[in-house]
Every structure is written in structure tokens, then in C-alpha cells.
Amino acid sequence: MKFVTAQIHSEEFIGILYENKVIDLHKAEKEIFELTSFPATLFECVALGDKFIQDVQQIVDKIKIDGSEGYLYPLEEVKILAPIKKPTKNIFCVGKNYREHAIEMGSEADIPSHVMLFSKAPTSVIGHLETIDPHLHITNELDYEGELAVIIGKTGKRISEADALDYVFGYTILNDITARNLQSQHKQFLLGKSLDTSCPIGPYLVHKSAIPDPYTLSVKTRVNEELRQDGHTKDMIFSIEHIISTISQGTTLEPGDIIATGTPSGVGKGFKPPRFLKPGDTVEIEIDGIGTLKNVIGEQM
């Protein structure tokens, strides 16, 4: 199941991809079952867990039988927004979780022995095809980082690695846009990682049932159609289970929490000379089983 937060005719709705269309889940539930039980946002639906998935499956099954299209929109006619538009807390981010990326950012001495964590502010989140502000007044070192992101599905604390994937609702794509000069100047990463529009997410939130093994996914980033990053999730230093367990030992994880799992090598700073983003550049991140997240660097906003 690929879920979306979408907009059509200025109206926002939660949906699911069905062939080359998007089912408006609110409208479908009302017309098929005469119910209005789905919450307004995908963030809230995640918290419903298995019940939400079961209810959605009933709608999909009914559409397959009846063939009704009164609540389906062609994909090209809807605007896809960030699946979780307004996270309730900062996005958890893992740094240097791929060996070659750690080396390109320094040397083999920079390969971490423990999970390296920082965060991005919720106000940095934007969606697929939205414009990234280059923030030219404070940086000329804007960089991209294509990442697999995990969406937590239920509340947990002190989670064991053996149980960690039970707490996952699904996966999406995240671009950890970074102002490298601010990251360096301020030492701690928050400012350089939290600029407005610096966290494109999407286009889809894919339920974990569609990705039974998250370590079988290629991660590719293209800038102006040039392949820059060509990595694979099997090469993570720290597993998703280990990351979830580590965070949860002292911090409660909640439904809708977002964890970015790190980026492969090939970021702009890793080139010699560096190849930072500039206005007009198009960045596309493709991950197997999820899709392609695309954004353009705008002019000063």
C-alpha cells in the first residue's frame, strides 16, 4: 500500500495509490460504507495501526469488485504533499551510516562506532515537487542527501532490536538538504539541517507489508539527471533495528515519528571540488519500492 497526502481543487485528503489513480479514502469510506471514521490526516491514521490497514483493504477490495470510480482521481491531476506534513517533533536523523559516505566527509577515522544522531526541525518539511529555498543570504554550500526514512507506527520505549521492526508503520524518501557552511560553523548540526524547505519527504508513505526487507533497496540521487549517489540499504553501518532500539532507550518513540537512516556516498561536498546545489537545479531521489522524490532549487524566496 502506497499512501499519500494529496490535494485537488484546493481540498486536501488522504489517499492510496490504486493502479494509476488515487483513491480519496474519506470519500470512498463515506460512499461505500456510509462511515466517516478515518482521521483527517495521514499522521493520525498511522496511529490506528493494523485497523487502518484493514479498513483501507476493505475499500480497495470493494473497488476491485464494483469498479466504481466516483472517488478516484488520475494521479496526474492531484498535487502530492508531504505524507506527514506537520510532524509533532523533530525528525531523527542518522549521520554517517554508510562507510563510503563517512570517508568522503573526512577519512576512515570518521567511521562511527556508535549511532550518530541529530535532528531537523518540523518546519523544514516540504513535499514532492515543492521548491527548495536556496537561502542565498546565508549559504552558498547547499547540499543534498538521499535517504530511506522510517515512519514509526506505535508508541515504544526501551525497544529491543528483536522487536524494533514491529514498531515500524512504513517507509518513505527523505532529502536531508544541508547548508554545509552552517553545519561546520555551528558544530552542532541543527541550524545547517533545519532551514525552511530543507526536508523534502515523499512522495508516498509505503506500508511495511510492501517492503518486507528494507535492506534490499537501491538509493539513487540525480542532480539535473546526472547520477550522483548510487547506494544500497544493505550497506548501512547500523541497522534500522539498532537505530530504533538506540533512540528508544531513553526517548519515547511515537506514531508518526520520522527517522532518516543516513545517506550513501556521492553528496556534493564529497566531490573535489565540491558540487553544491544552485538555483534551477533539479534533485531526484529514487528508492526501490517507494518511488521518486523530486524537487527544484528555487531563487531566493
SULFENDA-V219551 format. One record per residue. N is the residue number from 0. RES is the residue in one letter. PHI is phi in radians with two decimals (NA if undefined). OMEGA is omega in radians with two decimals (none if undefined). BURIAL is + if it has 16 or more other ideal C-beta (glycine too) atoms within 10 Angstrom, else -. Layout:
N&RES&PHI&OMEGA&BURIAL ; N&RES&PHI&OMEGA&BURIAL
This chain:
0&M&NA&3.08&+ ; 1&K&-1.95&-3.12&+ ; 2&F&-1.65&3.10&+ ; 3&V&-2.39&2.79&+ ; 4&T&-1.82&-2.97&+ ; 5&A&-2.39&-3.11&+ ; 6&Q&-2.47&3.02&- ; 7&I&-2.54&-3.10&- ; 8&H&0.92&3.11&- ; 9&S&1.22&3.12&- ; 10&E&-1.84&-3.12&- ; 11&E&-1.62&3.12&- ; 12&F&-2.65&3.02&+ ; 13&I&-1.77&-3.06&+ ; 14&G&-2.55&3.09&+ ; 15&I&-2.39&3.10&+ ; 16&L&-1.23&3.08&+ ; 17&Y&-2.41&-3.01&+ ; 18&E&0.99&-3.14&- ; 19&N&-1.86&-3.13&- ; 20&K&-2.21&3.08&+ ; 21&V&-2.09&3.08&+ ; 22&I&-1.48&3.00&+ ; 23&D&-1.37&-3.01&+ ; 24&L&-1.16&3.11&+ ; 25&H&-1.12&-3.11&+ ; 26&K&-1.17&-3.13&+ ; 27&A&-1.12&-3.14&+ ; 28&E&-1.07&-3.11&+ ; 29&K&-1.17&-3.07&- ; 30&E&-1.36&-3.08&- ; 31&I&-1.45&-3.01&+ ; 32&F&-1.99&-3.11&- ; 33&E&0.96&3.13&- ; 34&L&-2.18&3.02&- ; 35&T&-2.39&-3.02&- ; 36&S&-1.63&-3.10&- ; 37&F&-1.21&3.04&+ ; 38&P&-1.11&-3.05&- ; 39&A&-1.29&-3.02&- ; 40&T&-2.11&3.07&+ ; 41&L&-1.14&3.06&+ ; 42&F&-0.94&-3.13&+ ; 43&E&-1.25&3.13&- ; 44&C&-1.13&3.12&+ ; 45&V&-0.96&-3.10&+ ; 46&A&-1.15&3.13&+ ; 47&L&-1.35&3.04&+ ; 48&G&1.08&-3.04&- ; 49&D&-1.05&-3.13&- ; 50&K&-1.08&3.10&- ; 51&F&-1.07&-3.13&+ ; 52&I&-1.09&3.14&+ ; 53&Q&-1.11&-3.14&- ; 54&D&-1.17&3.11&+ ; 55&V&-1.14&3.13&+ ; 56&Q&-1.07&3.09&- ; 57&Q&-1.09&3.12&- ; 58&I&-1.15&-3.14&+ ; 59&V&-1.07&3.13&- ; 60&D&-1.08&-3.14&- ; 61&K&-1.14&3.13&- ; 62&I&-1.15&3.11&+ ; 63&K&-1.08&-3.11&- ; 64&I&-1.37&-3.02&- ; 65&D&-1.51&-3.13&- ; 66&G&1.25&3.14&- ; 67&S&-1.18&-3.13&- ; 68&E&-2.19&-3.10&- ; 69&G&-1.16&-3.12&- ; 70&Y&-2.21&3.08&+ ; 71&L&-1.99&3.09&+ ; 72&Y&-2.11&3.01&+ ; 73&P&-1.00&-3.07&- ; 74&L&-0.97&-3.07&+ ; 75&E&-1.25&-3.12&- ; 76&E&-1.65&-3.12&- ; 77&V&-1.86&3.03&+ ; 78&K&-1.66&-3.14&- ; 79&I&-1.53&3.12&+ ; 80&L&-1.73&3.02&+ ; 81&A&-1.04&-3.09&+ ; 82&P&-1.01&3.02&+ ; 83&I&-2.04&-3.00&+ ; 84&K&-1.25&-3.03&+ ; 85&K&-2.28&3.07&- ; 86&P&-1.00&-3.11&+ ; 87&T&-1.49&3.07&- ; 88&K&-2.58&3.13&- ; 89&N&-1.00&3.06&+ ; 90&I&-1.35&3.05&+ ; 91&F&-1.33&-3.12&+ ; 92&C&-2.26&3.12&+ ; 93&V&-1.82&3.13&+ ; 94&G&-1.67&3.02&+ ; 95&K&0.88&-3.12&+ ; 96&N&-1.71&3.02&+ ; 97&Y&-2.22&-3.01&+ ; 98&R&-0.95&-3.07&+ ; 99&E&-1.16&3.08&- ; 100&H&-1.20&3.10&+ ; 101&A&-1.03&-3.14&+ ; 102&I&-1.21&-3.11&+ ; 103&E&-1.18&3.11&+ ; 104&M&-1.56&3.12&+ ; 105&G&-3.03&3.13&- ; 106&S&-2.86&3.10&- ; 107&E&-1.08&3.09&- ; 108&A&-1.16&-3.12&- ; 109&D&-1.55&3.08&- ; 110&I&-1.22&-3.02&- ; 111&P&-1.30&3.05&- ; 112&S&-1.74&3.05&- ; 113&H&-2.32&3.14&- ; 114&V&-1.04&3.14&+ ; 115&M&-1.72&-3.02&+ ; 116&L&-2.11&2.97&- ; 117&F&-2.56&-3.11&+ ; 118&S&-2.49&3.04&+ ; 119&K&-2.11&-3.11&+ ; 120&A&-1.19&3.12&+ ; 121&P&-1.01&-3.12&+ ; 122&T&-1.23&3.12&- ; 123&S&-1.48&-3.00&+ ; 124&V&-1.31&2.95&+ ; 125&I&-2.37&-3.08&+ ; 126&G&-1.94&3.10&+ ; 127&H&-1.01&3.11&+ ; 128&L&1.23&3.03&- ; 129&E&-1.38&-3.03&+ ; 130&T&-1.54&3.09&- ; 131&I&-1.60&3.08&+ ; 132&D&-1.27&-3.14&+ ; 133&P&-1.32&3.12&+ ; 134&H&0.89&-3.05&+ ; 135&L&-1.09&-3.13&- ; 136&H&-1.32&-3.12&- ; 137&I&-2.28&-3.13&- ; 138&T&-2.66&2.91&+ ; 139&N&-2.20&-3.11&- ; 140&E&-2.25&3.13&+ ; 141&L&-1.37&-3.02&+ ; 142&D&-2.24&3.14&+ ; 143&Y&-1.98&3.01&+ ; 144&E&-2.61&3.12&+ ; 145&G&-1.38&-3.04&+ ; 146&E&-2.51&2.90&+ ; 147&L&-1.38&3.11&+ ; 148&A&-2.00&3.13&+ ; 149&V&-1.80&3.05&+ ; 150&I&-1.90&-3.13&+ ; 151&I&-1.28&-3.05&+ ; 152&G&-1.92&3.13&+ ; 153&K&-2.68&-3.08&+ ; 154&T&-1.21&3.12&- ; 155&G&-2.77&3.07&+ ; 156&K&-2.49&-3.08&- ; 157&R&0.93&-3.11&- ; 158&I&-1.34&3.08&+ ; 159&S&-1.37&3.08&- ; 160&E&-1.07&-3.13&- ; 161&A&-1.10&-3.09&- ; 162&D&-1.76&-2.92&- ; 163&A&-1.04&-3.08&+ ; 164&L&-1.20&3.05&+ ; 165&D&-1.16&-3.11&- ; 166&Y&-1.63&3.14&+ ; 167&V&-1.57&3.00&+ ; 168&F&-1.52&-3.11&+ ; 169&G&-3.08&-3.01&+ ; 170&Y&-2.38&3.05&+ ; 171&T&-2.57&3.12&+ ; 172&I&-1.88&3.12&+ ; 173&L&-2.36&3.05&+ ; 174&N&-1.85&-3.11&+ ; 175&D&-1.46&3.11&+ ; 176&I&-1.08&-3.00&+ ; 177&T&-2.39&2.97&+ ; 178&A&-1.54&-3.00&+ ; 179&R&-1.10&3.14&+ ; 180&N&-1.14&3.12&- ; 181&L&-1.25&3.08&+ ; 182&Q&-1.02&-3.13&+ ; 183&S&-1.32&-3.06&- ; 184&Q&-1.10&-3.00&- ; 185&H&-1.64&3.09&- ; 186&K&1.16&3.01&- ; 187&Q&-1.26&-2.89&- ; 188&F&-1.55&-2.93&+ ; 189&L&-0.95&-3.09&- ; 190&L&-1.14&-3.11&- ; 191&G&-1.19&-3.10&+ ; 192&K&-1.82&-2.95&+ ; 193&S&-2.02&3.07&+ ; 194&L&-1.00&3.06&+ ; 195&D&-0.93&-3.13&- ; 196&T&1.25&-3.08&+ ; 197&S&-1.60&3.13&+ ; 198&C&-2.39&3.02&+ ; 199&P&-1.11&3.14&+ ; 200&I&-2.35&3.05&+ ; 201&G&2.32&-0.07&+ ; 202&P&-1.31&-3.04&+ ; 203&Y&-2.08&2.93&+ ; 204&L&-1.85&-3.04&+ ; 205&V&-1.67&3.13&+ ; 206&H&-1.10&-3.06&+ ; 207&K&-1.07&3.12&+ ; 208&S&-1.13&3.13&- ; 209&A&-1.54&3.09&- ; 210&I&-2.30&-3.06&+ ; 211&P&-1.14&3.11&- ; 212&D&-2.23&-3.09&- ; 213&P&-1.27&-3.14&+ ; 214&Y&-1.76&3.14&- ; 215&T&-2.08&-2.97&- ; 216&L&-1.95&3.01&+ ; 217&S&-1.46&3.12&- ; 218&V&-2.18&-3.11&+ ; 219&K&-2.15&3.05&+ ; 220&T&-2.11&3.09&+ ; 221&R&-2.09&3.03&+ ; 222&V&-2.03&-3.07&+ ; 223&N&0.92&3.10&- ; 224&E&1.27&3.08&- ; 225&E&-1.54&3.13&- ; 226&L&-1.19&3.13&- ; 227&R&-1.89&3.13&+ ; 228&Q&-2.02&3.13&+ ; 229&D&-2.47&-3.05&- ; 230&G&-2.00&-3.10&+ ; 231&H&-2.62&-3.07&- ; 232&T&-1.13&3.09&+ ; 233&K&-1.15&-3.08&- ; 234&D&-1.62&3.07&+ ; 235&M&-1.03&3.05&+ ; 236&I&-1.27&-3.14&+ ; 237&F&-1.93&-3.10&+ ; 238&S&-1.22&3.07&+ ; 239&I&-1.04&3.12&+ ; 240&E&-1.05&-3.12&+ ; 241&H&-1.18&3.14&+ ; 242&I&-1.10&-3.14&+ ; 243&I&-1.06&-3.14&+ ; 244&S&-1.08&-3.12&+ ; 245&T&-1.09&-3.14&+ ; 246&I&-1.07&-2.98&+ ; 247&S&-1.35&-3.12&+ ; 248&Q&-1.08&3.12&- ; 249&G&-2.32&-3.12&- ; 250&T&-2.20&3.13&- ; 251&T&-1.28&3.03&- ; 252&L&-1.56&-3.05&+ ; 253&E&-2.28&3.12&+ ; 254&P&-0.97&-3.13&+ ; 255&G&1.61&3.06&+ ; 256&D&-1.09&-3.09&+ ; 257&I&-2.01&3.09&+ ; 258&I&-2.16&3.05&+ ; 259&A&-1.54&-2.90&+ ; 260&T&-1.64&3.11&+ ; 261&G&1.84&-3.04&+ ; 262&T&-2.12&3.05&+ ; 263&P&-1.27&3.10&+ ; 264&S&-1.19&3.12&+ ; 265&G&1.95&3.09&+ ; 266&V&-1.22&-3.08&+ ; 267&G&-1.01&-3.13&+ ; 268&K&-1.16&-3.09&+ ; 269&G&-1.31&3.12&+ ; 270&F&-1.42&3.09&- ; 271&K&-2.18&-0.06&- ; 272&P&-1.26&3.14&- ; 273&P&-1.02&-3.13&- ; 274&R&-2.16&-3.09&+ ; 275&F&-1.43&-3.12&+ ; 276&L&-1.33&3.11&+ ; 277&K&-2.43&3.14&- ; 278&P&-0.92&-3.12&- ; 279&G&1.70&3.12&- ; 280&D&-1.18&3.05&+ ; 281&T&-1.93&3.14&- ; 282&V&-2.02&3.11&+ ; 283&E&-2.18&3.09&+ ; 284&I&-2.03&-3.10&+ ; 285&E&-2.07&3.07&+ ; 286&I&-2.23&-3.14&+ ; 287&D&-0.87&3.03&- ; 288&G&1.38&-3.12&+ ; 289&I&-1.98&-3.12&+ ; 290&G&2.40&-3.11&+ ; 291&T&-2.28&3.07&- ; 292&L&-1.72&-3.04&+ ; 293&K&-2.20&3.10&+ ; 294&N&-2.54&3.10&+ ; 295&V&-2.01&3.03&- ; 296&I&-1.38&-3.09&+ ; 297&G&-1.51&2.97&- ; 298&E&-1.43&3.11&- ; 299&Q&-1.00&-3.07&- ; 300&M&-1.82&none&-
